[in-house]
Amino acid sequence: MKIVQITENKKQFLDLLLLADESEIMIDKYLPSGDLFALYDDDLKSVCVVAPINDETCELKNIATYEKYQGKGYGRALIKFISDFYKNSYKTMLLGTGDVPWILSFYESCGFELSHRIKNFFTDNYDHPMFDGDIQLIDMVYLKIDL
């Protein structure tokens, strides 16, 4: 397994980024200034984007694993890598996600804890209803981890 930082032609990973954020307009807001990492295990399995918030905080804006490779530890490995990568640069990493029990459980198992929520984020910022499975995404739930 190898994780590399991608500094050029980040949009080549758009198909995978769209699995975690289905709005290319939203991705275009954080991809240019964010750090993109790609995890390879023979071939591409996962990507993530981390963007600075301020001098002490960064945000995991997007993390996605191809569906056929989900549940094999690639997302967890990527989170461990970026946590180590940023521990000397930032104090805290945030991430925002939908209010979906299995997703929240995954992030909590990676060491994240609940921080705050933004009411109606998905209904206010996307031009159509957003769903994860049969759960409609309404509020953005923020989690944090101390680096």
Order of alpha helices (4+ residues) and beta strands (2+ residues): beta-alpha-alpha-beta-beta-beta-alpha-beta-alpha-beta-alpha-beta-beta-beta
